């Protein structure tokens, strides 16, 4: 990649060469590493293979781990690395509107933040952890993934539930991106909540530019596709050829079904 400030790892894919993966690769300037692509049990594979890979990176270089098929980086004036460092925590996880898959592990905003804090205000819009996008120091990510593997079935068998348990356990070192400064998860939002302003996508939910967009579930068609088309129409970004070149992954052919 042209920009050495960050490393990207893509996960959770079942078919190589998809439109979504090509769009992600087209949108970023960092080096992208593919891990466990095509693995039948991708999360078990990730827990086993990611820690040693992460420990091979320079200790002070942040690493972002992303779903491969429904994430794209829009033109964004903010520095992803600066936003990560501004949180002052080892790991920043994306925040979402919906608790999944186990409501017993999802803590309320009131359980996590002081009543009059800025964190409380930001939390209510996007209160829940989204497992599809996160970034942190290589060592912290490796330690957290190893902790999840060591817990086994005690913290569930779903990767999202595992990540919720890790977030609750390491609350001093993990923070959620409630303000969507790095990751914007579309699920639970409306298309009219996003607009194009000078070739950037702006979220009216936060008033901020969208940097990494996670089009989880049906929002891949309901929100992401219309935004890409509008960016294309305005001459901001050429993606139509990519979007029409490869058949979509058939397992996600129904909008509003698969969102994590």
Phi, psi and omega per residue, in radians:
X1 nan 2.728 -3.115
X2 -1.314 -0.437 -3.076
X3 -1.909 1.980 -3.076
X4 -1.515 0.115 -3.019
X5 -1.325 -0.262 -3.019
X6 -2.628 2.567 3.006
X7 -1.966 2.465 3.093
X8 -1.984 2.434 3.005
X9 -2.127 2.265 3.118
X10 -1.839 2.465 -3.024
X11 -2.340 3.087 2.896
X12 1.075 0.630 3.128
X13 -1.934 2.621 3.110
X14 -2.090 -0.324 -3.134
X15 -2.333 2.172 3.112
X16 -1.353 2.676 3.049
X17 1.423 0.423 -3.112
X18 -1.399 2.845 3.049
X19 -1.012 -0.824 -3.099
X20 -1.024 -0.779 3.139
X21 -1.144 -0.714 3.113
X22 -1.118 -0.671 3.118
X23 -1.129 -0.730 3.108
X24 -1.075 -0.847 -3.131
X25 -1.075 -0.654 3.133
X26 -1.160 -0.498 -2.975
X27 -1.576 -0.238 -3.022
X28 -1.983 2.745 3.120
X29 -1.978 0.092 3.129
X30 -1.642 2.839 3.053
X31 -1.224 2.335 -3.113
X32 -1.975 2.245 3.117
X33 -1.936 2.319 3.115
X34 -1.749 2.195 -3.107
X35 -2.224 2.277 3.067
X36 1.074 0.395 3.083
X37 -1.128 2.286 3.137
X38 1.499 -0.106 3.135
X39 -1.172 2.333 -3.123
X40 -1.127 -0.705 3.098
X41 -1.975 1.331 -2.961
X42 -1.092 -0.633 -3.053
X43 -1.243 -0.723 3.056
X44 -1.066 -0.701 3.080
X45 -1.090 -0.775 -3.114
X46 -1.090 -0.769 -3.135
X47 -1.085 -0.525 -3.128
X48 -1.458 -0.742 -2.970
X49 -1.651 -0.493 -3.056
X50 -1.167 -0.769 -3.077
X51 -0.944 -0.876 3.128
X52 -1.128 -0.588 3.091
X53 -1.116 -0.804 -3.135
X54 -1.084 -0.682 -3.116
X55 -1.234 -0.204 3.099
X56 -1.463 -0.226 3.127
X57 -1.425 2.740 3.028
X58 -0.974 2.419 -3.022
X59 -1.083 -0.517 -3.045
X60 -1.704 0.115 -3.138
X61 -1.746 2.082 3.122
X62 -1.103 2.618 3.095
X63 -2.213 2.308 3.050
X64 -1.877 2.337 3.123
X65 -1.984 2.125 -2.958
X66 -2.278 2.571 2.864
X67 -1.039 2.514 -2.989
X68 -1.568 -0.393 -2.941
X69 -1.802 -0.256 -3.030
X70 -2.375 0.467 3.115
X71 -2.133 2.379 3.084
X72 -2.505 2.583 3.069
X73 -1.694 1.977 3.062
X74 -1.367 2.775 3.025
X75 -0.949 2.173 -2.989
X76 -2.517 2.298 -3.097
X77 -1.411 -0.240 -3.133
X78 -1.457 2.644 3.036
X79 -1.505 2.133 3.122
X80 -1.047 -0.763 -3.116
X81 -1.153 -0.733 3.112
X82 -1.099 -0.711 3.117
X83 -1.111 -0.713 3.086
X84 -1.066 -0.849 -3.095
X85 -1.144 -0.527 -3.129
X86 -1.120 -0.453 3.113
X87 -1.216 -0.440 3.098
X88 1.195 0.390 3.103
X89 -2.142 2.828 -3.106
X90 -1.226 -0.627 -3.076
X91 -2.338 2.374 3.029
X92 -2.049 2.149 3.117
X93 -1.869 2.604 3.066
X94 -1.113 2.671 3.120
X95 -2.033 2.555 -3.018
X96 -2.350 2.987 -3.140
X97 -1.441 -0.398 -2.894
X98 -2.064 2.417 3.037
X99 -1.487 2.206 -3.129
X100 -2.648 2.504 -0.053
X101 -1.770 -0.059 -3.030
X102 -2.196 1.841 -3.078
X103 -1.097 -0.337 -3.102
X104 -1.214 -0.408 -3.106
X105 -1.711 -0.165 -3.121
X106 -1.471 1.978 -3.128
X107 -1.476 2.542 3.096
X108 -1.274 2.838 3.072
X109 -1.049 -0.666 -3.113
X110 -1.126 -0.510 3.107
X111 -1.321 -0.277 -3.033
X112 -1.918 -0.492 -2.969
X113 -2.304 2.681 3.070
X114 -1.166 2.583 -3.017
X115 -0.986 -0.736 -3.042
X116 -1.715 0.300 -3.082
X117 -1.513 2.728 3.069
X118 -1.155 -0.531 3.110
X119 -1.109 -0.666 3.121
X120 -1.096 -0.771 -3.133
X121 -1.085 -0.744 -3.133
X122 -1.243 -0.575 -3.049
X123 -1.107 -0.672 -2.993
X124 -1.120 -0.495 3.124
X125 -1.326 -0.737 -3.117
X126 -2.359 1.384 -2.942
X127 -1.468 -0.333 -2.896
X128 -1.917 2.650 3.106
X129 -1.208 2.402 2.979
X130 -2.008 2.144 -3.018
X131 -1.379 -0.086 -3.016
X132 -1.426 -0.245 -3.102
X133 -2.519 2.198 3.050
X134 -2.777 2.792 3.124
X135 -2.605 2.724 -3.122
X136 -3.113 -3.020 3.070
X137 -1.291 2.558 -3.112
X138 -0.975 -0.713 -3.099
X139 -1.176 -0.766 -3.135
X140 -1.125 -0.718 3.108
X141 -1.106 -0.772 3.138
X142 -1.100 -0.782 3.132
X143 -1.059 -0.735 -3.107
X144 -1.189 -0.746 3.108
X145 -1.126 -0.684 3.102
X146 -1.150 -0.671 3.080
X147 -1.053 -0.779 3.125
X148 -1.081 -0.732 3.136
X149 -1.118 -0.682 -3.123
X150 -1.175 -0.495 -3.118
X151 -1.297 -0.453 3.131
X152 1.043 -2.468 -3.062
X153 -1.209 -0.184 3.135
X154 -1.098 -0.397 3.109
X155 -1.995 0.459 3.091
X156 1.545 3.072 -3.121
X157 -1.990 -0.112 3.127
X158 -1.600 2.402 -3.087
X159 -1.076 -0.628 3.137
X160 -1.133 -0.729 3.111
X161 -1.160 -0.698 3.061
X162 -0.980 -0.766 -3.098
X163 -1.206 -0.632 3.049
X164 -1.060 -0.775 3.118
X165 -1.082 -0.718 3.118
X166 -1.110 -0.755 3.111
X167 -1.055 -0.770 3.124
X168 -1.159 -0.660 -3.090
X169 -1.279 -0.690 -3.098
X170 -1.865 0.850 -3.039
X171 -1.139 -0.332 3.127
X172 -1.433 -0.302 -3.058
X173 -2.080 -0.172 3.139
X174 -2.045 2.381 3.114
X175 -2.293 2.614 3.054
X176 -1.664 2.529 -3.129
X177 -1.482 1.106 -3.110
X178 -0.996 -0.595 -3.081
X179 -1.406 -0.070 3.119
X180 1.028 0.649 3.120
X181 -1.298 -0.475 -3.139
X182 -1.969 -0.931 -3.051
X183 -2.026 2.270 3.030
X184 -2.009 2.013 3.094
X185 -1.638 2.196 -3.038
X186 -1.402 -0.410 -3.033
X187 -1.032 2.343 -3.105
X188 1.526 -0.025 3.128
X189 -1.882 2.945 3.132
X190 -1.950 2.644 3.121
X191 -1.006 -0.674 -3.115
X192 -1.199 -0.120 3.077
X193 -1.456 0.045 -3.126
X194 -2.314 2.437 -3.111
X195 -2.428 2.793 3.085
X196 -1.702 2.209 3.138
X197 -2.330 1.910 -3.139
X198 0.923 0.815 3.068
X199 1.210 0.269 2.972
X200 -2.046 2.668 3.076
X201 -1.633 2.185 -3.114
X202 -1.972 2.337 3.090
X203 -1.635 2.150 3.067
X204 -1.315 -0.192 3.071
X205 -1.264 -0.564 -3.108
X206 -2.072 -0.316 -3.038
X207 1.348 0.194 -3.057
X208 -1.974 2.747 2.955
X209 -1.088 2.547 3.018
X210 -1.559 2.197 3.061
X211 -1.698 -1.676 3.037
X212 -1.302 2.139 3.071
X213 -1.814 2.218 3.075
X214 -1.890 1.804 -3.083
X215 -1.557 1.165 -3.074
X216 -1.254 2.427 3.109
X217 1.204 -2.524 -3.101
X218 -1.148 -0.194 -3.138
X219 -1.192 -0.209 3.049
X220 -1.060 -0.601 3.112
X221 -1.740 -0.613 -3.026
X222 -1.342 -0.530 -3.085
X223 -2.156 -0.922 -3.039
X224 -1.090 -0.873 -3.089
X225 -1.034 -0.814 3.082
X226 -1.082 -0.623 3.109
X227 -1.181 -0.735 3.093
X228 -1.087 -0.695 3.126
X229 -1.131 -0.717 3.138
X230 -1.178 -0.696 3.068
X231 -1.069 -0.686 3.104
X232 -1.122 -0.800 -3.104
X233 -1.101 -0.562 -3.133
X234 -1.488 -0.013 -3.139
X235 1.296 0.366 -3.079
X236 -1.489 -0.551 -3.006
X237 -2.791 2.274 -3.118
X238 -1.666 1.951 -3.140
X239 -2.372 -0.124 -3.036
X240 -1.059 -0.728 -3.124
X241 -1.071 -0.687 3.117
X242 -1.189 -0.777 -3.069
X243 -1.128 -0.430 -3.118
X244 -1.757 -0.022 -2.980
X245 -1.530 -0.464 -3.007
X246 -2.291 2.453 3.125
X247 -1.146 2.426 3.080
X248 -1.126 2.659 3.063
X249 -1.076 2.068 -3.008
X250 -1.092 -0.460 -3.102
X251 -1.230 -0.138 3.106
X252 -2.188 0.725 -3.037
X253 -1.481 -0.126 -3.121
X254 -1.937 2.062 3.134
X255 -1.037 2.696 3.009
X256 1.082 0.477 3.108
X257 -1.947 -1.019 -3.068
X258 -1.797 2.059 -3.008
X259 -2.159 -0.195 -3.082
X260 -1.567 nan nan
